[in-house]
Amino acid sequence: GMVVLGGVTRLTGSGLSMVKWRPTGILPPGNQAAWEKEFEEFKEYPEWIMKRQYENFGVEDFKFIWFMEWSHRMAGRCVGFAFAVPLTYFVARGYVDRALAARLGLLFCMGGTQGLVGWWMVKSGLQKDALNVEEAETWQMNTQFSAVSPYRLTTHLSSALAIYSLLLWTALGLLDKRRLATASTSASKNVANLQRFVKVALATAGLTAASGGFVSGNHAGLAYNDWPFMGYPNFIPNDWWEEKLGWRNMFENIPTVQLNHRALAYSTATAAAVSLLWVRSLPLPARVRTAAHLVGAMVCVQITLGVSTLWLHVPIEVAAPHQFGSVVLLTTFLWLLHT
């Protein structure tokens, strides 16, 4: 839920609406005068100066994006509270063994750190002294100075996916202890090889999801909306490499960023198809086959959503499910690996 809310916050352009951060959170402005004061503060920062003032953007529009960002921040605090209180109680009563308590404690710390990473990300888009176009970073030009650093955005996203994956893996270990066991040595070797391959497939899916942070961070989804091409009749865009950027082409050059995301998506789809066929070729329990079929189905859904997002020029109604789909796809891969 937090990953999805964060994605919608990003897609609605709400992430830079709150220019202050406190660990305990803040209450919304209580009256119109307070809203006007908050809006005037917002006008001191790059998003207003370089973009919003040209969009007939008023205080009522500001209220919407402010509440989106506030909801995301407060939801994170509520999740932390809902996690910490029961954990403290169950550990104090001895209901949780030491190993599990250590892992849950690690997850809580990761969640707390995620809030700090989020503010570190937001601060990159609140630099008042970084409006010189001649000295601007490429990613700032890509986003009209109205977005955060794609490097910090991807760090924040990757951290969220890591927390979710560890949390899900922990839950699966508690809920389903029927790990796969086979009698014959040959079958065991085949299963071991399959598990190693699924780990690679899972890593590829994770990289694909993380690379979406660079796509979002550079507004790269608004370019090359002619899938399967990238500027008909090319499958690789002519401007995929700019000498002045060097290695930063991979993370800041819009054509290269989108090409990377497409290539990783194709790799994930291939790995999912191989995993499914491999599972079907072995005498495995029904739950393993079910997990593999879910992986295959979710890959098809995710590719459909990704292509639709491109074709339709990134509408929230399609882009948000595409971001959510990446989490669901990771979930299916984790379940397949766990079985």
C-alpha positions in Angstrom: 0.0 0.0 0.0 2.8 2.5 0.9 4.6 1.8 -2.4 1.3 2.4 -4.4 0.5 5.5 -2.5 4.0 6.8 -3.1 3.6 6.1 -6.8 0.3 8.0 -7.0 1.9 10.9 -5.0 4.6 11.0 -7.6 2.3 10.7 -10.6 0.1 13.6 -9.3 3.1 15.8 -9.0 2.6 16.1 -5.2 5.9 15.2 -3.8 7.3 18.7 -3.5 4.2 20.4 -2.1 5.4 20.1 1.6 8.6 22.1 2.0 9.1 21.2 5.7 9.6 17.9 7.5 9.3 16.9 11.1 9.7 13.4 12.5 6.4 13.6 14.4 4.5 15.0 11.4 2.5 18.2 11.1 -1.3 19.0 11.1 -2.9 20.4 8.0 -3.5 24.2 7.9 -6.6 25.0 9.9 -8.0 27.9 7.9 -7.8 29.8 4.6 -5.2 32.2 5.9 -3.0 29.3 7.0 -3.4 27.7 3.6 -2.4 31.0 1.9 0.7 31.2 4.0 1.7 27.6 3.2 1.1 28.3 -0.5 3.3 31.4 -0.4 6.1 29.3 1.1 5.7 26.8 -1.7 6.1 29.7 -4.2 9.7 30.2 -3.0 10.8 26.8 -4.4 11.8 25.6 -7.9 8.5 23.7 -8.8 6.5 27.0 -8.6 9.2 29.2 -10.1 10.0 27.0 -13.1 6.6 25.3 -13.7 3.5 25.7 -11.6 3.2 29.5 -12.0 2.6 29.0 -15.7 -0.2 26.4 -15.2 -3.0 28.6 -13.8 -2.2 26.8 -10.5 -4.1 28.2 -7.5 -4.4 27.5 -3.8 -7.2 24.9 -4.3 -4.9 23.0 -6.6 -2.2 23.3 -4.0 -4.4 21.9 -1.3 -4.8 18.7 -3.4 -1.1 18.0 -3.9 -0.4 19.0 -0.3 -2.9 16.5 1.1 -1.5 13.8 -1.2 2.0 14.3 0.1 0.7 14.6 3.7 -1.2 11.4 3.4 1.8 9.5 2.2 4.0 10.8 5.0 1.3 10.1 7.7 0.6 6.7 6.3 4.2 5.8 6.8 4.1 6.9 10.4 0.9 4.9 11.0 2.5 1.8 9.5 5.5 2.2 11.8 3.3 2.7 14.8 1.1 -0.4 13.9 4.3 -2.4 13.5 6.2 -1.3 16.6 3.5 -1.5 19.2 2.4 -5.2 18.7 6.1 -6.1 18.2 7.1 -4.6 21.5 4.2 -6.4 23.2 4.9 -9.8 21.7 8.6 -9.6 22.3 8.1 -8.5 25.9 5.7 -11.4 26.6 8.1 -13.9 25.0 5.9 -14.9 22.1 8.6 -14.2 19.6 11.8 -16.1 19.5 15.2 -14.3 19.4 15.9 -14.9 15.7 12.5 -13.7 14.6 12.6 -10.7 17.0 16.0 -9.7 15.4 14.6 -9.8 11.9 11.5 -7.9 12.8 13.6 -5.3 14.6 15.7 -5.0 11.5 12.5 -4.4 9.4 11.3 -1.7 11.8 14.7 0.0 11.6 14.6 -0.2 7.8 11.1 1.3 7.9 12.3 4.2 10.0 15.2 4.8 7.8 12.9 4.9 4.8 11.3 8.1 6.2 14.7 9.7 6.3 15.5 8.6 2.8 12.2 10.0 1.7 13.0 13.5 3.1 16.6 13.2 1.6 14.9 12.6 -1.7 12.5 15.5 -1.4 15.2 17.9 -0.4 16.9 17.4 -3.8 13.9 19.1 -5.4 13.8 22.0 -3.0 17.1 23.6 -3.9 16.4 27.3 -4.2 20.0 28.0 -5.4 19.9 25.4 -8.2 17.9 27.3 -10.9 20.8 28.2 -13.2 19.8 26.6 -16.5 23.4 26.7 -17.8 24.7 24.8 -14.8 21.7 22.5 -14.3 22.0 18.7 -14.2 20.4 16.8 -17.1 17.7 15.3 -14.9 16.7 18.8 -13.8 16.3 19.9 -17.4 14.3 16.7 -18.1 11.8 17.6 -15.4 11.7 21.4 -15.7 13.2 21.6 -12.2 9.9 20.3 -10.8 11.0 16.9 -9.6 13.5 15.2 -7.2 16.7 13.6 -8.1 16.1 10.3 -10.0 19.0 8.8 -8.1 17.4 9.5 -4.7 14.0 8.6 -6.0 15.3 5.2 -7.1 17.0 4.7 -3.8 13.7 5.4 -2.0 11.8 3.0 -4.3 14.5 0.3 -4.0 14.5 0.6 -0.3 10.7 0.2 -0.2 10.8 -2.9 -2.4 13.5 -4.4 -0.2 11.5 -3.8 2.9 8.4 -5.3 1.3 10.3 -8.3 0.0 11.9 -9.1 3.4 8.6 -8.6 5.1 6.8 -11.0 2.7 9.6 -13.6 2.9 9.3 -13.5 6.7 5.6 -13.9 6.6 5.8 -16.8 4.1 8.2 -18.5 6.4 5.8 -18.3 9.3 2.6 -19.2 7.3 3.9 -21.9 5.0 6.5 -24.2 6.3 6.0 -26.8 3.5 9.3 -26.1 1.7 9.8 -28.4 -1.3 11.5 -31.7 -0.6 12.1 -34.5 -3.1 13.2 -38.0 -2.7 15.4 -38.8 -5.7 18.9 -37.3 -6.1 18.2 -36.3 -9.8 15.0 -34.6 -8.9 16.7 -32.7 -6.1 19.4 -31.5 -8.5 16.8 -30.3 -11.0 14.9 -28.5 -8.2 18.1 -26.9 -6.9 18.9 -25.7 -10.4 15.4 -24.4 -10.8 15.6 -22.5 -7.5 18.9 -20.9 -8.6 17.3 -19.8 -11.8 14.2 -18.4 -10.1 16.6 -16.3 -7.8 18.1 -14.8 -11.0 14.6 -14.2 -12.4 13.6 -12.5 -9.1 16.6 -10.3 -9.2 15.9 -9.3 -12.8 12.3 -8.4 -11.8 13.6 -6.4 -8.9 16.0 -4.5 -11.2 13.2 -3.8 -13.7 11.0 -2.4 -10.9 13.9 -0.3 -9.6 14.7 1.0 -13.1 11.2 2.4 -13.2 12.5 4.9 -10.6 14.8 6.4 -13.3 12.0 6.3 -15.9 9.7 8.2 -13.5 12.5 10.5 -12.2 13.4 11.7 -15.7 9.8 11.7 -17.1 11.1 9.2 -19.6 7.7 7.6 -20.0 6.5 10.7 -21.9 8.9 9.9 -24.8 8.9 7.2 -27.4 5.3 6.4 -27.1 5.3 4.2 -30.2 6.1 0.8 -28.7 7.5 -1.6 -29.9 9.6 1.0 -31.7 11.6 3.9 -30.2 11.2 6.3 -33.1 9.8 4.3 -36.0 11.4 2.2 -37.5 14.1 2.0 -34.8 14.1 -0.4 -31.9 17.2 1.4 -30.5 16.9 5.2 -30.6 19.5 7.2 -32.5 20.1 9.5 -29.6 20.7 6.8 -27.0 24.2 8.0 -26.2 25.4 11.6 -25.5 29.2 11.9 -25.2 29.0 14.7 -22.6 27.0 12.5 -20.2 29.3 9.4 -20.4 28.1 6.8 -17.8 25.3 9.1 -16.8 23.5 8.3 -20.0 22.3 5.1 -18.2 20.5 7.2 -15.6 19.8 10.6 -17.0 19.5 10.4 -20.8 15.8 9.8 -21.5 16.2 7.5 -24.5 18.7 5.3 -22.7 16.7 5.2 -19.5 13.6 4.0 -21.3 15.6 1.5 -23.4 17.1 0.1 -20.2 13.7 -0.3 -18.7 12.3 -2.1 -21.8 15.4 -4.4 -22.0 15.0 -5.4 -18.4 11.3 -6.0 -18.8 12.0 -8.2 -21.8 14.5 -10.1 -19.7 12.1 -10.5 -16.9 9.4 -11.8 -19.2 11.9 -14.3 -20.7 13.0 -15.5 -17.3 9.3 -15.9 -16.2 8.5 -18.0 -19.3 11.5 -20.2 -18.7 10.6 -20.6 -15.1 7.1 -21.6 -15.9 8.2 -24.2 -18.6 10.8 -25.6 -16.2 8.2 -26.1 -13.4 5.8 -27.7 -15.8 8.5 -30.2 -16.9 9.1 -31.5 -13.4 6.9 -33.6 -11.1 6.3 -30.9 -8.5 3.4 -30.2 -6.1 0.3 -28.3 -7.2 1.2 -25.2 -5.2 4.5 -24.8 -7.1 2.7 -25.1 -10.4 0.1 -22.6 -9.2 2.8 -20.1 -8.2 4.6 -20.5 -11.5 1.4 -19.9 -13.5 0.7 -16.8 -11.4 4.2 -15.5 -12.3 3.4 -16.1 -16.0 0.0 -14.5 -15.8 1.3 -11.5 -13.9 4.1 -10.9 -16.4 1.5 -10.7 -19.2 -0.6 -8.2 -17.1 2.4 -6.1 -16.3 3.6 -5.9 -19.9 0.1 -5.0 -21.0 0.0 -2.2 -18.4 3.5 -1.0 -19.3 2.8 -0.8 -23.0 -0.6 0.9 -22.3 1.1 3.4 -20.1 3.4 4.3 -23.0 0.8 4.4 -25.7 -1.5 6.6 -23.6 1.2 9.0 -22.5 1.3 8.0 -18.8 -2.3 8.5 -17.5 -2.5 8.0 -13.8 -5.3 5.5 -14.2 -2.9 3.2 -16.1 0.5 4.2 -14.7 -0.5 3.6 -11.0 -1.7 0.0 -11.7 1.6 -0.5 -13.6 3.6 0.5 -10.6 1.4 -1.7 -8.4 1.9 -4.5 -10.8 5.6 -4.5 -10.3 5.0 -5.2 -6.6 2.5 -8.0 -7.4 5.0 -9.5 -9.8 7.7 -9.5 -7.2 5.2 -11.1 -4.8 4.6 -14.0 -7.2 8.3 -14.6 -7.8 8.9 -14.6 -4.1 6.1 -17.1 -3.5 7.4 -19.3 -6.3 10.9 -19.2 -4.8 9.6 -20.0 -1.3 7.6 -23.0 -2.4 
